[in-house]
Amino acid sequence: MKKKPVYLFIFVALSAAVVYSCSKSTTTSTGPIIVPPPVTPPPVNTGVPPYSGGTTPLPNTVAKLDTLNVMAYNVLNFGDLCQGSVATLEGYLKTIVQYVQPDLFSAEKMNAFDPTQPTPYNLAAEITNNALNAVFPNKFAYCTPTNTSADSKMSVLFYNKQKLTYVSTFNLYANVSDFDLYKLYYNDPNLAITHDTTYLYVVVNHTQSGSAPNAVRDAQESGEMAALRKRFAYFSNLIVMGDCNQHNTTEAGYQSIISAADTTTQMSDPPFYPDKVFTYPADWDNNPVPYGSYLTTSTRQLSNYPNSCGTNGGASSWYDHIFISPFLIKGSNYMGYIPGSYLTIGNDGHRFNADINATTPVVNTSAPANVLNALFQLSNKYPITIKILVKANRTGGSIPDPAERN
């Protein structure tokens, strides 16, 4: 959407953000939390520890800007054979991944599996080996998921190991399904000199579906956010993403994510803030037209074609989410959301009661035809993406990561 000026803006924001400092390691620590509504910009990092480092680049460090492409995708019971064999679905996923080129990819609603098993019983390993690395050799790995809730479905986070290193999985909350907190860090070219690690935290969601209001879904999201606020004193580089199954912004679960008593733990929904495409309140379920190109349910007009595994109606109701922390909005700690980068892949805004690859009411030119077909075949959900700009740390100084409480 926005090109050079956006990157310049983020570059300045990320540079100016180096006003706090501390040396970090790849071990886990401890800390507190809280959250408010995102219609106006949050104040400047109230409650965040002060910075004590300099702004002068250390000798032998290099300047570098990088981009992390983040994708959240409900893969509709991947592995239960309802939509076809795993090999068939991996073929479609290869087409999608080759087009989107994600660096972080959350696959929600996979058929449950044991991550300690080898392939073909380990579906995360199957996708890594036969879809992701089949397209981009030796580039991807996956974070170890949990399933303490013994759900029939699981979510998995895959990552580009050339850009990121996986540190740990923490089972943040379990209620019907698991909500895992993944900790990674950016492979900064200066890390051996600065010894100052830029961490990224990711929580992957798949909540209870069904008609609104839904008490289980509200409890899941509220419980997840309460657990995050108990674990962290403030939110640093944090993403909460996936299929939240929300119908409108007044649902208690949605409000628990975007509202809090302390701005340092407030999460934002990019189309509302900072992009300001929409304003609160919003009801995309009962009034979908204004949100047409953002809707993620469904890629299919009919419930029995190409199979009977998903939902029908075209892109006419829900949309999935990638929520971002105040640090990512401000570019406070070497990472920043690129304004206007939020995108629903394959949705041209004309898919009401229409297949993603239908030629009526208009031909969908938002993605290549083979990608649209792969999206149609693989899932009844559209994937969503954002882009994060990353700046290499040259000073060895940054805002300290919040200590983690068990």
Order of alpha helices (4+ residues) and beta strands (2+ residues): alpha-beta-alpha-beta-alpha-beta-beta-beta-beta-alpha-beta-alpha-beta-alpha-beta-alpha-beta-beta-alpha-beta
